[in-house]
Amino acid sequence: MLPVIAIVGRPNVGKSTLFNCLTRSREALVADQPGMTRDRKYGMARVGDRPFLVVDTGGVGEEGDEFSRAIDRQTMAAVEEADLVLFLVDAKAGVTAADEAIAGRLRQLDKPVLLVVNKCDGQDPQLACAEFHALGMGTPLAISAAHNRGIHALGEALLARLPGPQAEEGEGLAGQEGIRLAILGRPNVGKSTLVNRLLGEERQITSDRAGTTRDSIAIPLHREGQRYLLIDTAGIRRRSRVPEGLEKLSVIKALRSIDAAEVVVLVLDAREGITDQDLRLLGHVLERGRALVIAVNKWDGLDREQREAVRRELQRRLVFVEFAEVVFISALHGTGIGELMDAVQRAWASARVELSTSRLNEILEALLRRQPPPMVKGRRVKLRYAHPGGSNPPTIVIHGNQVDALPASYRRYLSNGFRKALGGLPGTPLVIEFRTGENPFAGRRNPLTERQRKRRRRLMRHVKRR
């Protein structure tokens, strides 16, 4: 296993900035606002030829409500699984009571700790670190994560404190990915509860407060012999209801998570039915061509009449995503979770199906015999042949003439025919591209030489005189 380094500290000392600096990414959201990070976030980092995992955590050490205590539990869980703890403090704020409280807790644990003093830009490093010796955590190391200063020295200090040689560099987050599965939905529909149910632990903070999850959190999962990378995303509201720049960043990262995923599980709230925002999210998934499973959550709280009403609404409003399987679940109690993961695997297999040119042409010929293309301006549209155009989503390219004039109804006929002949392809959209066959000689210059053209003109004048 790769060594794990946890970054801990009170709110707004630059933990996420340091996480991005070490991982050389922008995975963690950064803003000049305390409480930005709430859940554990993992990333791959490397110093020289030594890879390791970095864990970004929420701010600890300040008294608060039950929500703050939940963040505190998440951070302490990260410390428990870490091989080395980076205790980050703020040089500009100096030693605070919260820093002293965190230092006291870390001293009680049998973990190696490296004290890192951040925001030392514009200051003498020795003077900036002087007062932090009082924390009793060893010699402080001065850095400026925002300006990438002192990071090289930090890397050398990490190498000196990391555990012995690791088994394989291939292990770690990248090697554990498997099926990339994004959990998408509006705020407070139960996305994090579903992730916790799949993992079998309180991995994500959950509450009745909308917008609990702010960042997109990637979590490895191994279930029944299959590896997954779960991506729990921030809830996406309507644009008019996203006033804060912070939450707008969360929306952007959630939409980027769709691009990173192979399968998207859209979580709906059975008690609220399908909203316009749910339909917009479906539009985002379709635009990106991702495999899709629809999970109707909080199903256990409805009576028989309410369930029938929800089923009718789903049939009426989701007609444009008929390929997606709908699974009724209760993330809180675990009902339907097995069916949901079976649907995810079917959608993933459908998105990666291998198509052959010979099979596609057999299907195309059968469809043309059953229902020939219509006439356009007295000429029949001709579809000559088909071939594969890619996967995830599966794409079929059909060549012919006048394909731009092909009616939408006939395009749907071909799409439904291909889908049925290929086994239904549950859970994935099927893309059919039409291309017009062009004359390869159109627009080419006359291949005759200038001497030949002159000779030809003389012959033509001689013929005319005769």
Rosetta blueprint (number, residue, H / E / L):
1 M L
2 L L
3 P L
4 V E
5 I E
6 A E
7 I E
8 V E
9 G L
10 R L
11 P L
12 N L
13 V L
14 G L
15 K H
16 S H
17 T H
18 L H
19 F H
20 N H
21 C H
22 L H
23 T H
24 R L
25 S L
26 R L
27 E L
28 A L
29 L L
30 V L
31 A L
32 D L
33 Q L
34 P L
35 G L
36 M L
37 T L
38 R L
39 D L
40 R L
41 K E
42 Y E
43 G E
44 M E
45 A E
46 R E
47 V E
48 G L
49 D L
50 R E
51 P E
52 F E
53 L E
54 V E
55 V E
56 D E
57 T L
58 G L
59 G L
60 V L
61 G L
62 E L
63 E L
64 G L
65 D L
66 E H
67 F H
68 S H
69 R H
70 A H
71 I H
72 D H
73 R H
74 Q H
75 T H
76 M H
77 A H
78 A H
79 V H
80 E H
81 E H
82 A L
83 D L
84 L E
85 V E
86 L E
87 F E
88 L E
89 V E
90 D E
91 A L
92 K L
93 A L
94 G L
95 V L
96 T L
97 A H
98 A H
99 D H
100 E H
101 A H
102 I H
103 A H
104 G H
105 R H
106 L H
107 R H
108 Q L
109 L L
110 D L
111 K L
112 P L
113 V E
114 L E
115 L E
116 V E
117 V E
118 N E
119 K L
120 C L
121 D L
122 G L
123 Q L
124 D L
125 P H
126 Q H
127 L H
128 A H
129 C H
130 A H
131 E H
132 F H
133 H H
134 A H
135 L H
136 G L
137 M L
138 G L
139 T L
140 P L
141 L E
142 A E
143 I L
144 S E
145 A H
146 A H
147 H H
148 N L
149 R E
150 G L
151 I H
152 H H
153 A H
154 L H
155 G H
156 E H
157 A H
158 L H
159 L H
160 A H
161 R H
162 L L
163 P L
164 G L
165 P L
166 Q L
167 A L
168 E L
169 E L
170 G L
171 E L
172 G L
173 L L
174 A H
175 G H
176 Q H
177 E L
178 G L
179 I E
180 R E
181 L E
182 A E
183 I E
184 L E
185 G E
186 R L
187 P L
188 N L
189 V L
190 G L
191 K H
192 S H
193 T H
194 L H
195 V H
196 N H
197 R H
198 L H
199 L H
200 G L
201 E L
202 E L
203 R L
204 Q L
205 I L
206 T L
207 S L
208 D L
209 R L
210 A L
211 G L
212 T L
213 T L
214 R L
215 D L
216 S L
217 I E
218 A E
219 I E
220 P E
221 L E
222 H E
223 R E
224 E L
225 G L
226 Q E
227 R E
228 Y E
229 L E
230 L E
231 I E
232 D E
233 T L
234 A L
235 G L
236 I L
237 R L
238 R L
239 R H
240 S H
241 R H
242 V L
243 P L
244 E L
245 G H
246 L H
247 E H
248 K H
249 L H
250 S H
251 V H
252 I H
253 K H
254 A H
255 L H
256 R H
257 S H
258 I H
259 D H
260 A H
261 A L
262 E L
263 V E
264 V E
265 V E
266 L E
267 V E
268 L E
269 D E
270 A L
271 R L
272 E L
273 G L
274 I L
275 T L
276 D H
277 Q H
278 D H
279 L H
280 R H
281 L H
282 L H
283 G H
284 H H
285 V H
286 L H
287 E H
288 R L
289 G L
290 R L
291 A E
292 L E
293 V E
294 I E
295 A E
296 V E
297 N E
298 K L
299 W H
300 D H
301 G H
302 L L
303 D L
304 R H
305 E H
306 Q H
307 R H
308 E H
309 A H
310 V H
311 R H
312 R H
313 E H
314 L H
315 Q H
316 R H
317 R H
318 L L
319 V H
320 F H
321 V H
322 E L
323 F L
324 A L
325 E E
326 V E
327 V E
328 F E
329 I L
330 S E
331 A L
332 L L
333 H L
334 G L
335 T E
336 G L
337 I H
338 G H
339 E H
340 L H
341 M H
342 D H
343 A H
344 V H
345 Q H
346 R H
347 A H
348 W H
349 A H
350 S H
351 A H
352 R L
353 V L
354 E L
355 L L
356 S L
357 T H
358 S H
359 R H
360 L H
361 N H
362 E H
363 I H
364 L H
365 E H
366 A H
367 L H
368 L H
369 R H
370 R H
371 Q L
372 P L
373 P L
374 P L
375 M E
376 V E
377 K L
378 G L
379 R E
380 R E
381 V L
382 K E
383 L E
384 R E
385 Y E
386 A E
387 H E
388 P E
389 G E
390 G E
391 S L
392 N L
393 P L
394 P L
395 T E
396 I E
397 V E
398 I E
399 H E
400 G E
401 N E
402 Q L
403 V H
404 D H
405 A H
406 L L
407 P L
408 A H
409 S H
410 Y H
411 R H
412 R H
413 Y H
414 L H
415 S H
416 N H
417 G H
418 F H
419 R H
420 K H
421 A H
422 L L
423 G L
424 G L
425 L L
426 P L
427 G L
428 T L
429 P L
430 L L
431 V E
432 I E
433 E E
434 F E
435 R E
436 T E
437 G L
438 E L
439 N L
440 P L
441 F L
442 A L
443 G L
444 R L
445 R L
446 N L
447 P L
448 L L
449 T L
450 E H
451 R H
452 Q H
453 R H
454 K H
455 R H
456 R H
457 R H
458 R H
459 L H
460 M H
461 R H
462 H H
463 V H
464 K H
465 R H
466 R L
